């Protein structure tokens, strides 16, 4: 993934971690990449109201019809490019959505 991101001049930093119940208090939006992550996050939601913070990332896709962001390791030589295509697509829409919400407040 790092090599594919480097070719697109995308800087990748940070580290993955497991979501926790406290994330529901700390964050306004919790994004999932696939149905398994969605189910797992829903199972630890403290209540129904906080569970509304969970959204599949693919809800933000405008140029692709994927329901999930696939694991790039199983996508052959183009798997990493597909994942970055999906992320770039969804992030544009996500940023627009957040900007719109902020302008209303």
C-alpha positions in Angstrom: 0.0 0.0 0.0 2.9 2.4 0.9 4.4 2.0 -2.6 1.0 2.7 -4.3 0.4 5.7 -2.1 3.9 7.0 -2.8 3.2 6.8 -6.5 0.2 9.1 -6.0 2.1 11.5 -3.7 -0.1 10.4 -0.8 1.6 10.6 2.6 0.5 7.7 4.9 1.2 8.0 8.6 -0.3 6.7 11.8 -1.2 3.3 13.0 -4.3 1.1 13.2 -6.0 0.2 16.5 -9.1 -1.5 17.7 -12.2 0.7 18.2 -13.4 1.1 21.8 -16.6 2.1 23.5 -15.0 5.5 24.5 -14.6 6.3 20.7 -18.4 6.9 20.7 -17.9 9.8 23.1 -14.7 11.1 21.6 -15.7 11.2 17.9 -18.6 12.6 15.9 -18.3 10.0 13.0 -17.1 6.4 13.0 -16.4 5.0 9.5 -16.2 1.4 8.6 -14.6 -0.1 5.5 -16.6 -3.4 5.3 -19.6 -5.2 6.7 -17.6 -7.1 9.3 -16.2 -3.9 10.8 -19.7 -2.4 10.7 -21.1 -5.3 12.6 -18.3 -5.3 15.1 -18.6 -1.6 15.8 -22.4 -1.8 16.1 -21.9 -4.6 18.7 -19.9 -2.3 21.0 -22.0 0.8 20.6 -23.1 2.0 24.1 -26.6 2.8 22.9 -28.8 3.3 19.9 -28.2 7.1 19.7 -24.4 6.7 19.7 -24.6 3.9 17.2 -26.0 6.5 14.7 -22.4 7.8 14.5 -21.4 4.7 12.6 -21.4 4.9 8.8 -20.0 2.7 6.1 -17.3 4.6 4.2 -18.8 3.5 0.9 -21.9 5.7 1.6 -19.7 8.6 0.5 -18.6 7.1 -2.9 -19.8 9.0 -5.9 -17.8 7.4 -8.7 -17.9 3.8 -7.6 -20.7 1.4 -6.7 -18.8 -0.7 -4.1 -20.5 -1.6 -0.9 -17.2 -2.3 0.9 -13.6 -1.3 0.6 -11.9 -4.7 -0.2 -8.7 -6.0 1.4 -6.1 -4.9 -1.2 -4.0 -8.0 -0.6 -6.6 -10.2 -2.3 -7.1 -7.8 -5.3 -4.2 -8.9 -7.4 -1.8 -6.3 -8.9 -4.6 -3.7 -9.0 -5.9 -4.2 -5.5 -4.0 -1.4 -3.9 -4.9 1.0 -6.7 -8.6 0.1 -6.4 -8.5 0.8 -2.6 -6.9 4.2 -3.1 -9.4 5.0 -5.9 -12.2 4.3 -3.5 -10.6 6.2 -0.7 -10.0 9.3 -2.9 -13.5 9.2 -4.2 -15.1 8.8 -0.8 -12.9 11.3 1.0 -13.9 14.0 -1.5 -17.5 13.5 -0.8 -16.9 13.0 3.0 -15.0 16.3 3.1 -17.8 18.1 1.2 -20.4 16.6 3.7 -18.4 17.7 6.7 -17.9 21.2 5.3 -21.6 21.5 4.6 -22.5 20.5 8.2 -20.0 22.9 9.6 -21.3 25.8 7.6 -24.8 25.2 9.0 -23.5 25.6 12.6 
